[in-house]
Amino acid sequence: MTNFPPKWDDGTIADSAEHQVHWYDERTAIIRQALRTTFEGPFIYLLLGSERALLLDTGTGDADLRKVVDELLDGRDLELVVAHTHGHGDHVGGDDQFRTEQEKNGKRTYLVGKSAEEVASYFGITSWPDQVVEFDLGDRVLDVVPIPGHHASHLAFYDRSTQLLLTGDSLYPGRLYVFDWPAYRDSIARLAAFVAAGNPVELVLGTHIEMTAQPGLDFEFGSDRHPGEHRLQLAPEALTELAAALEEAGETPRRIVRDDFIVFPLSPTGEPL
């Protein structure tokens, strides 16, 4: 299945809505916060099961995501779990929109914390970051895979029903900022091994687009217009390529440019290495 809009909101339409919403299938909504509200243009995912819905990330907080999510849920009798791929501000900035209204129509909203300890506690991960756990939305099982390196609490989510692998900021068509090089190398190796162990991936979906359609060329940092941008979805081979590139690079952080992504190591203070 490759159901995507012909074009995502790339910032070239000044009066576009604050969020672009696309239903990948009847239980999977992909939401992009408009570049006009933030140059980050983060992607947010809403996954529906028979008992609960999982919202992955809340954007920057510069747009009304709660209204969009309520409209998408459309009165469904589901609990809402609000979790994060990781704890950076462009993915948790809208948390207060969900914290201030913990119960709606008799159904509770659970807001998962941002630290690795809080994430591990909620999902039942007792051996961080080596343990993969299941999270059942009701007739829809996800595998939760810790992948620190870009951020200490980073998670990937594998949806068995669609075979989508949601990789947050650890793999997407753009600059893969690495704050902890050893942890990131280990995480990508583990994620690739998880897939190779019998968890087939249809597509890899991250949380930004920063690459142009020209191989290996990214947009300038801070660009709020992306004419001719790369598509969101990556083939599963992109993960294999990333793991191999990191293995080849070894223990010394270095910038790696590939057609679909750029590995961009940073110091703990955010300076390029």
Backbone torsions as a table, in degrees:
resi	resn	phi	psi	omega
1	MET	NA	130.3	179.1
2	THR	-135.2	57.5	-174.9
3	ASN	-89.7	101.6	178.7
4	PHE	-137.7	155.3	176.5
5	PRO	-65.8	154.6	178.5
6	PRO	-62.1	-23.9	179.8
7	LYS	-156.1	133.8	170.6
8	TRP	-83.4	156.9	175.1
9	ASP	-59.3	111.3	-174.6
10	ASP	-104.2	13.9	176.6
11	GLY	87.5	-0.8	-176.8
12	THR	-87.3	-7.8	177.1
13	ILE	-107.8	111.7	-170.1
14	ALA	-64.7	-35.3	-174.1
15	ASP	-103.0	28.3	179.1
16	SER	-67.2	160.4	177.8
17	ALA	-65.1	160.4	179.5
18	GLU	-64.8	-26.1	178.0
19	HIS	-136.9	140.2	169.2
20	GLN	-101.9	128.7	-176.7
21	VAL	-115.9	134.3	176.9
22	HIS	-138.3	128.6	175.3
23	TRP	-86.0	112.0	176.6
24	TYR	-68.2	-43.8	168.0
25	ASP	-146.7	-172.4	-173.3
26	GLU	-69.3	-10.3	-179.4
27	ARG	-122.7	8.6	-175.2
28	THR	-136.1	110.8	177.9
29	ALA	-108.1	134.3	175.7
30	ILE	-109.9	126.7	-175.5
31	ILE	-119.6	130.7	173.7
32	ARG	-116.2	124.0	173.1
33	GLN	-72.0	133.1	-171.9
34	ALA	-63.8	140.4	177.4
35	LEU	-61.9	-23.9	179.1
36	ARG	-71.6	-18.5	176.8
37	THR	-92.7	-23.8	178.1
38	THR	-165.4	134.9	179.3
39	PHE	-64.7	-15.8	179.1
40	GLU	-66.4	-34.7	-179.4
41	GLY	49.3	49.3	-172.4
42	PRO	-68.7	148.8	172.6
43	PHE	-95.5	141.7	-176.0
44	ILE	-128.9	144.0	-175.0
45	TYR	-122.3	136.6	175.6
46	LEU	-121.4	115.6	-177.3
47	LEU	-112.2	127.0	-176.3
48	LEU	-105.9	133.2	169.9
49	GLY	-115.7	-168.8	-179.8
50	SER	-84.8	-16.0	-177.9
51	GLU	-117.0	-31.6	-177.4
52	ARG	-148.8	160.8	174.1
53	ALA	-114.3	144.8	177.8
54	LEU	-114.7	120.2	172.8
55	LEU	-100.9	120.8	179.9
56	LEU	-101.5	106.2	177.8
57	ASP	83.4	157.1	-178.1
58	THR	-127.2	11.2	177.6
59	GLY	73.0	-159.1	-174.1
60	THR	-89.6	-14.3	-175.7
61	GLY	90.5	0.2	-179.6
62	ASP	-88.4	8.4	179.8
63	ALA	-148.0	157.1	-174.3
64	ASP	-84.9	86.2	179.8
65	LEU	-75.4	-33.9	-177.9
66	ARG	-57.8	-41.7	179.2
67	LYS	-61.9	-42.4	179.9
68	VAL	-63.3	-45.8	-178.7
69	VAL	-63.8	-42.6	178.3
70	ASP	-59.7	-39.9	179.0
71	GLU	-67.0	-37.8	179.8
72	LEU	-70.1	-37.4	177.9
73	LEU	-69.3	-31.6	169.5
74	ASP	49.0	48.1	175.8
75	GLY	76.3	7.9	178.8
76	ARG	-62.1	144.2	-176.8
77	ASP	-84.2	69.4	-174.7
78	LEU	-130.9	140.7	166.1
79	GLU	-71.8	150.5	-179.9
80	LEU	-114.6	121.3	174.3
81	VAL	-104.1	121.8	178.0
82	VAL	-105.2	109.5	179.9
83	ALA	-123.3	-176.8	-174.9
84	HIS	-138.0	147.5	169.0
85	THR	-67.2	-33.9	176.9
86	HIS	-169.9	176.5	-167.2
87	GLY	-97.8	14.8	178.1
88	HIS	-71.1	154.5	-170.0
89	GLY	-58.9	-31.5	-178.9
90	ASP	-78.0	1.6	177.9
91	HIS	-120.9	-11.1	-179.0
92	VAL	-124.5	0.9	-173.4
93	GLY	-63.0	-23.5	179.9
94	GLY	-95.1	11.7	-175.8
95	ASP	-57.5	-38.5	-176.4
96	ASP	-60.9	-25.9	178.5
97	GLN	-64.8	-23.3	-179.0
98	PHE	-104.9	-24.7	178.2
99	ARG	-70.7	-35.0	-174.8
100	THR	-77.8	-9.1	-179.9
101	GLU	-136.9	77.7	-172.4
102	GLN	-74.5	-17.0	179.1
103	GLU	-136.1	133.7	-179.1
104	LYS	-141.0	125.3	179.8
105	ASN	54.8	36.2	176.9
106	GLY	81.2	-1.4	-180.0
107	LYS	-110.5	137.0	-174.2
108	ARG	-87.8	145.2	171.8
109	THR	-102.6	127.1	177.8
110	TYR	-106.1	119.3	179.3
111	LEU	-102.4	110.5	-178.4
112	VAL	-76.7	141.6	-179.8
113	GLY	-66.0	175.8	-172.9
114	LYS	-104.0	-18.3	-177.5
115	SER	-81.5	161.1	177.7
116	ALA	-59.9	-38.1	-179.8
117	GLU	-64.5	-43.4	180.0
118	GLU	-67.9	-40.5	179.0
119	VAL	-63.7	-47.3	-179.8
120	ALA	-61.1	-41.6	-179.4
121	SER	-63.4	-44.2	-176.3
122	TYR	-66.8	-45.8	-174.8
123	PHE	-86.6	-5.3	177.6
124	GLY	79.3	33.5	178.0
125	ILE	-89.8	112.8	-176.0
126	THR	-100.4	-11.1	178.8
127	SER	-131.9	81.1	-178.2
128	TRP	-82.3	134.8	2.3
129	PRO	-105.2	20.8	-169.7
130	ASP	-88.5	-12.6	-173.3
131	GLN	-96.4	132.5	172.8
132	VAL	-101.6	130.5	-178.0
133	VAL	-122.7	159.8	176.9
134	GLU	-94.0	146.1	173.7
135	PHE	-134.7	113.6	-172.8
136	ASP	-98.1	120.3	176.7
137	LEU	-87.1	-1.0	-172.9
138	GLY	96.9	104.3	-178.0
139	ASP	59.0	23.8	175.9
140	ARG	-158.8	105.5	-174.9
141	VAL	-100.2	131.1	174.6
142	LEU	-109.6	147.6	169.0
143	ASP	-101.8	129.1	-177.8
144	VAL	-104.4	119.7	-172.1
145	VAL	-119.8	112.7	176.2
146	PRO	-66.4	130.7	179.3
147	ILE	-140.1	63.9	178.0
148	PRO	-63.9	161.4	-179.3
149	GLY	143.2	-51.4	168.8
150	HIS	-77.2	-37.8	176.7
151	HIS	-150.4	149.1	-174.0
152	ALA	-62.6	-28.4	-176.1
153	SER	-104.3	17.3	-172.1
154	HIS	-65.3	140.2	177.0
155	LEU	-129.1	150.1	163.9
156	ALA	-111.9	152.1	179.8
157	PHE	-126.7	126.9	177.2
158	TYR	-109.3	122.1	-179.2
159	ASP	-97.0	109.8	-176.3
160	ARG	-63.4	-31.9	-174.7
161	SER	-72.7	-39.0	-179.0
162	THR	-102.1	-13.7	-173.9
163	GLN	60.2	33.2	172.1
164	LEU	-89.5	137.9	175.7
165	LEU	-112.6	114.5	-177.5
166	LEU	-96.9	115.7	-168.0
167	THR	-113.2	6.7	176.1
168	GLY	57.4	-133.2	179.6
169	ASP	-93.7	7.4	-179.3
170	SER	-84.8	-23.9	174.3
171	LEU	-155.9	117.2	176.1
172	TYR	-161.3	168.5	179.3
173	PRO	-74.7	83.1	-177.4
174	GLY	178.1	-157.0	-178.6
175	ARG	-86.6	116.2	-178.8
176	LEU	-90.8	93.5	-175.5
177	TYR	-74.4	123.7	-176.6
178	VAL	-114.8	115.3	179.2
179	PHE	-93.8	-28.3	179.9
180	ASP	-128.1	95.9	-172.9
181	TRP	-61.1	-50.0	179.9
182	PRO	-60.3	-42.3	-179.4
183	ALA	-65.1	-39.9	-178.9
184	TYR	-66.0	-45.2	178.2
185	ARG	-58.9	-44.5	179.4
186	ASP	-64.4	-41.1	-177.4
187	SER	-64.9	-45.2	-179.6
188	ILE	-66.8	-36.8	176.2
189	ALA	-63.0	-43.0	178.8
190	ARG	-65.4	-40.7	-179.4
191	LEU	-65.2	-41.7	176.7
192	ALA	-63.6	-38.5	178.6
193	ALA	-67.1	-37.5	176.9
194	PHE	-59.3	-44.3	179.3
195	VAL	-66.4	-45.3	-178.2
196	ALA	-65.3	-21.6	-177.0
197	ALA	-79.6	6.5	176.3
198	GLY	116.8	26.0	176.6
199	ASN	-119.8	81.7	-172.4
200	PRO	-65.5	140.3	-177.9
201	VAL	-111.0	127.5	173.4
202	GLU	-78.4	-49.8	-178.7
203	LEU	-149.0	151.7	173.1
204	VAL	-103.5	127.4	-179.6
205	LEU	-123.1	121.8	177.4
206	GLY	-103.4	-159.5	-170.3
207	THR	-120.3	7.5	174.7
208	HIS	-148.9	162.8	163.2
209	ILE	-124.9	118.5	178.1
210	GLU	-126.4	-4.7	178.8
211	MET	-93.7	149.2	169.8
212	THR	-82.8	174.8	176.4
213	ALA	-72.9	-10.9	176.8
214	GLN	-82.0	124.9	-175.5
215	PRO	-53.2	129.7	174.7
216	GLY	77.5	3.0	-176.5
217	LEU	-110.8	123.5	179.4
218	ASP	-103.6	163.6	172.2
219	PHE	-76.0	155.1	176.9
220	GLU	-62.4	141.4	179.4
221	PHE	-56.1	134.0	179.5
222	GLY	88.5	0.4	-179.5
223	SER	-65.5	129.2	177.3
224	ASP	-106.4	15.3	172.8
225	ARG	-136.5	129.2	-176.5
226	HIS	-125.6	58.3	177.4
227	PRO	-63.5	132.4	-179.3
228	GLY	70.3	43.6	-177.3
229	GLU	-84.6	161.1	176.8
230	HIS	-63.1	154.3	173.9
231	ARG	-71.5	156.6	-179.6
232	LEU	-67.9	-49.3	-171.0
233	GLN	-75.0	140.0	175.2
234	LEU	-116.1	147.6	174.7
235	ALA	-70.6	154.3	-179.8
236	PRO	-59.9	-23.8	178.4
237	GLU	-62.5	-21.3	178.1
238	ALA	-63.1	-37.3	177.4
239	LEU	-66.5	-43.8	177.5
240	THR	-59.8	-42.5	179.6
241	GLU	-64.5	-42.2	179.4
242	LEU	-63.9	-45.8	-179.9
243	ALA	-60.9	-41.8	179.9
244	ALA	-66.9	-40.2	180.0
245	ALA	-64.2	-39.8	179.4
246	LEU	-69.8	-38.2	177.0
247	GLU	-62.7	-43.6	179.9
248	GLU	-66.2	-35.7	-178.6
249	ALA	-65.7	-31.5	179.1
250	GLY	78.9	-155.2	-170.7
251	GLU	-83.3	-11.7	-178.6
252	THR	-93.0	118.5	-179.0
253	PRO	-59.1	136.4	175.5
254	ARG	-154.1	153.8	178.4
255	ARG	-73.3	133.7	-178.0
256	ILE	-128.7	121.5	-179.4
257	VAL	-107.3	124.7	174.0
258	ARG	-126.6	172.3	-176.9
259	ASP	-56.9	-40.0	-169.4
260	ASP	-109.3	-2.9	-179.8
261	PHE	-162.7	163.1	175.7
262	ILE	-131.3	118.2	174.9
263	VAL	-78.0	125.9	-168.8
264	PHE	-130.6	87.5	-178.0
265	PRO	-71.1	141.7	-179.0
266	LEU	-128.4	155.2	171.7
267	SER	-75.2	167.4	177.4
268	PRO	-57.8	-22.5	178.8
269	THR	-92.5	1.3	176.2
270	GLY	93.5	8.5	178.7
271	GLU	-85.6	138.8	177.1
272	PRO	-60.3	141.0	177.6
273	LEU	-94.5	NA	NA
